[in-house]
Amino acid sequence: MPSRPSRALFALLPPAVLFALITWQVAADGPLLRTDARLSHALVRPDRLSELLSDLGEVQIAVPALVLVAGYAAWRGRAAGAARWWVPSLAALVLMALVPLIVVPLKEWTDRPGTPAVPPATGYYPSGHTATAGVAYGSAVLVLLPWLRTPAARRLAVATGALLVAAVSFGLVRRGYHWPLDVVASWCLCAVLLGALRLWQAAGAVRDGRRPARTPARPRQSGAPRPPTRTTRTSEPSASRTYRGARKPQDTP
């Protein structure tokens, strides 16, 4: 049976493979792009709402939201006396900083043109707005979850993060800022990055609790009544020694 970390790592494989497949199709101008173009033509309806929704993926909006949540989580951790209280928030911010280092080179390499709804340009794959929203809001949820007390609050946090990413994705495709595959590829990328962050958090939690206090042996209760000792004669030493050396059931730890 594979261990839990192994299963978690294996769960990152499907989005990674799908991301590689889409990237290959974009770089090679594969047949999947024709389906993507037809889907985009059916979905594009530029309006003010789609533009506002896509703005939720702007760096100026998503990153400050992450910074606020990370700061709150760090404050809660320090107030609670948590070991290395600053590490989870810092890890989320470092992951956010990695996004442009991954996305920008891919944009330059694939050099994909935009949809007919935007001025002629290239560098649309993958969607930077989707990646920014996914990592910023997703990381915010991950650092916040340990400080939410009820399952309902945790479910609400996860649903809110997913809704924000879905709103950005819908706005980008509906407005025509990105092809659908640009957005799907960024979903896959975010799934791998957030999954890695979650694995790292889980490993840190195990490491911090690796040496739990050992349960001390139960002491003998001094006030507990002892069973009556039979008075034996000196002419029967074997019975007396046997009783004194026997382990009583209540002394078993």
C-alpha positions in Angstrom: 0.0 0.0 0.0 1.5 3.4 -0.9 1.9 5.9 1.9 -0.2 9.0 2.2 2.6 11.3 0.9 3.0 9.0 -2.1 -0.7 9.1 -2.9 -0.7 12.9 -2.6 2.3 13.2 -5.0 0.5 10.9 -7.4 -2.5 13.2 -7.2 -0.4 16.0 -8.7 0.4 13.9 -11.8 -2.9 14.3 -13.7 -2.8 18.1 -13.7 0.9 18.2 -14.6 0.3 15.8 -17.5 -2.7 17.8 -18.8 -0.7 21.0 -18.5 2.2 19.4 -20.5 -0.3 18.2 -23.2 -2.0 21.6 -23.6 1.4 23.3 -23.8 2.5 20.9 -26.5 -0.6 21.5 -28.5 -0.2 25.3 -28.3 3.5 25.2 -29.1 2.9 22.8 -32.1 -0.3 24.5 -33.3 -2.0 21.1 -32.8 -5.6 20.2 -33.7 -6.8 20.9 -30.1 -6.5 24.6 -30.9 -9.2 24.5 -33.5 -11.6 23.1 -31.0 -10.4 25.8 -28.6 -11.2 28.5 -31.2 -14.7 27.2 -31.8 -15.4 27.1 -28.1 -14.1 30.7 -27.7 -16.3 31.9 -30.6 -19.3 30.4 -28.9 -18.5 31.9 -25.4 -17.2 35.4 -26.2 -19.7 38.1 -25.3 -17.8 41.2 -24.2 -19.6 43.2 -21.5 -18.9 45.3 -18.4 -19.5 42.4 -16.0 -17.0 40.1 -17.6 -14.4 42.8 -17.6 -15.0 43.5 -13.8 -14.7 39.8 -13.0 -11.5 39.4 -14.9 -10.1 42.3 -12.9 -10.2 40.2 -9.8 -7.1 38.4 -11.3 -5.1 41.6 -11.4 -1.9 41.6 -9.4 -3.0 44.9 -7.7 -6.1 43.1 -6.3 -5.2 39.4 -5.8 -1.7 39.9 -4.2 -2.8 42.4 -1.6 -5.6 40.0 -0.6 -3.0 37.3 -0.1 -0.7 39.6 1.9 -3.6 40.5 4.2 -4.6 36.9 4.9 -1.0 35.8 5.3 -0.4 38.6 7.8 -3.5 37.6 9.7 -2.4 33.9 9.8 1.1 34.9 11.0 -0.4 37.1 13.7 -2.6 34.3 14.9 0.2 31.8 14.9 2.5 34.1 16.9 -0.3 34.8 19.4 -0.9 31.1 19.8 2.8 30.4 20.4 3.0 28.2 17.3 6.4 26.9 16.3 7.8 28.7 13.3 4.6 30.8 13.1 5.9 32.9 10.2 6.8 30.0 7.9 3.4 29.1 6.3 2.7 32.7 5.4 6.2 33.2 4.0 5.8 30.0 1.9 2.6 31.3 0.4 4.2 34.6 -0.5 7.2 32.9 -2.1 4.9 30.7 -4.1 3.1 33.8 -5.4 6.5 35.3 -6.4 7.2 32.1 -8.4 4.2 32.6 -10.6 5.6 35.2 -13.0 8.9 33.3 -13.1 7.0 30.4 -14.6 4.3 32.1 -16.6 6.3 34.8 -18.4 8.9 32.4 -20.0 6.0 30.2 -21.1 4.3 33.2 -22.7 7.4 34.2 -24.6 8.1 30.6 -25.7 4.6 29.7 -26.9 4.0 33.2 -28.4 0.3 32.4 -28.8 -1.8 35.2 -30.4 -4.9 36.5 -28.7 -8.6 36.1 -29.6 -10.3 38.3 -32.2 -11.8 40.3 -29.4 -8.5 41.8 -28.4 -5.9 43.9 -30.4 -3.4 41.8 -32.4 -0.7 40.6 -30.0 1.0 37.5 -28.8 2.0 35.9 -25.4 -1.5 34.9 -24.2 -0.6 31.4 -23.1 -1.0 30.5 -20.2 -3.3 33.0 -18.6 -1.4 35.1 -16.1 -4.6 36.5 -14.6 -5.9 33.0 -13.9 -2.6 31.9 -12.5 -2.4 35.0 -10.3 -5.9 34.5 -9.0 -5.5 30.7 -8.5 -2.3 31.0 -6.5 -3.2 34.1 -4.5 -6.7 33.1 -3.5 -5.8 29.4 -3.1 -2.7 30.1 -1.0 -4.8 32.5 1.2 -7.2 29.7 1.8 -4.5 27.2 2.7 -2.8 29.5 5.3 -6.2 30.4 6.7 -7.7 27.0 7.2 -5.7 26.0 10.3 -7.2 29.0 12.2 -10.8 28.3 11.3 -12.6 26.5 14.1 -15.6 24.9 12.5 -16.0 22.7 9.4 -18.6 25.2 8.1 -16.1 28.0 8.2 -13.5 25.9 6.4 -15.9 24.9 3.7 -16.9 28.6 3.3 -13.3 29.6 2.9 -12.6 26.9 0.3 -15.8 27.8 -1.6 -15.0 31.5 -1.6 -11.5 30.9 -3.0 -12.9 28.6 -5.7 -15.6 31.1 -6.6 -13.1 33.9 -7.0 -11.0 31.9 -9.3 -14.0 30.7 -11.3 -15.2 34.3 -11.6 -11.9 35.5 -13.0 -11.8 32.5 -15.4 -15.3 33.2 -16.7 -14.6 36.9 -17.1 -11.4 36.3 -19.1 -13.1 33.9 -21.5 -16.3 35.8 -21.8 -14.6 39.1 -22.4 -12.3 37.5 -25.0 -9.1 38.3 -23.1 -8.0 34.6 -23.3 -8.7 31.4 -25.1 -10.4 28.7 -23.0 -7.2 26.6 -23.1 -5.2 29.5 -21.7 -7.4 29.4 -18.6 -7.5 25.6 -18.3 -3.7 25.4 -18.5 -3.4 27.9 -15.7 -5.9 25.8 -13.6 -3.6 22.8 -14.0 -0.5 24.9 -13.2 -2.2 26.2 -10.0 -3.3 22.7 -9.0 0.3 21.5 -9.1 1.6 24.6 -7.2 -1.1 24.6 -4.6 -0.8 20.9 -4.2 2.9 21.2 -3.6 2.3 23.9 -1.0 -0.3 21.7 0.8 2.1 18.8 0.8 4.8 21.0 2.3 2.4 22.3 5.0 1.4 18.7 5.9 5.1 17.7 6.1 5.8 20.7 8.3 3.0 19.8 10.6 4.3 16.2 10.9 7.8 17.4 11.5 6.7 19.9 14.3 4.8 17.1 16.0 7.3 14.4 15.4 8.4 14.1 19.1 5.2 14.0 21.1 5.5 13.7 24.8 5.6 10.1 25.8 2.7 8.9 28.1 4.2 8.3 31.5 3.6 5.0 33.2 0.6 5.1 35.5 2.0 5.5 39.1 0.8 3.3 41.9 -2.0 4.9 43.8 -0.7 5.3 47.3 -4.1 5.7 48.7 -5.6 2.6 47.0 -6.3 -0.2 49.5 -4.0 -3.2 49.1 -5.5 -6.6 49.2 -5.2 -8.2 52.6 -2.1 -10.2 53.1 -2.6 -13.6 54.6 -0.5 -14.2 57.6 1.7 -17.2 57.1 3.9 -19.1 59.4 7.6 -19.2 59.0 7.3 -22.8 58.3 5.8 -21.9 54.8 8.4 -19.6 53.2 7.7 -20.6 49.6 4.1 -19.3 49.6 5.2 -15.9 51.1 7.9 -15.4 48.5 5.5 -16.4 45.7 3.0 -13.8 46.7 5.4 -10.9 47.2 7.1 -11.5 43.8 3.8 -11.9 41.7 2.6 -9.0 39.6 -0.8 -7.8 40.5 -3.3 -7.0 37.7 -3.8 -3.4 38.7 0.0 -2.7 38.4 0.0 -3.6 34.7 0.6 -0.3 32.8 
